[in-house]
Amino acid sequence: MRARTAALARTAYLLTGDAHLAEDLVQMALFKAARAWHRIEGDPEPYVRRILYNQNISWWRRRRVPETSLGSHDHPTPPPDDDLRLSLEAALAELTDRQRTVLVLRFFEDLTEVQTGAALGIGPGTVKSTTREALARLRTLAPHLAELLEVGS
């Protein structure tokens, strides 16, 4: 798991939009996985990622704080085009937590609609509609990113 912590941190950052919350999320997921280590069969990473998703959902169900701009936080691995990164982060910050989580699972984690629904405890139809709404909102918020958003068309 030590070798995969950076990848988990990137996913956690995309889920939370906050570097400090992402660190807390990864620590919590690793702690919970360590307590259940004797029950984990095979590769532990999918188990830890599931904890990551579920813990993030628990957090955003409990806290309803205003969103902050992602551009003001350190990013674990910045893409080469800083202007594009900042623009995309600002647009993602305008999405709801659920919309951002669905997009991260679908397009960053490359999960299917069924897998995303299973990870979040929602149906595939809800994943589809949430994805469609999130991509439409991104197109409205950042029309200059349309080329990147063609995946949902």
PEDA-V654839 format. One line per field, one symbol per residue. burial: + if it has 9 or more other ideal C-beta (glycine too) atoms within 8 Angstrom, else -. Layout:
BEGIN
burial: ???
END
This chain:
BEGIN
burial: +--++--++++++++++++-+++-++-+++-++--+---+---++-+++++++++++-++-------+-+--+-++-------++++++++++-+--+++++++++-++---+-+++-++---+-+++-++++++-+++--+--+---+----
END
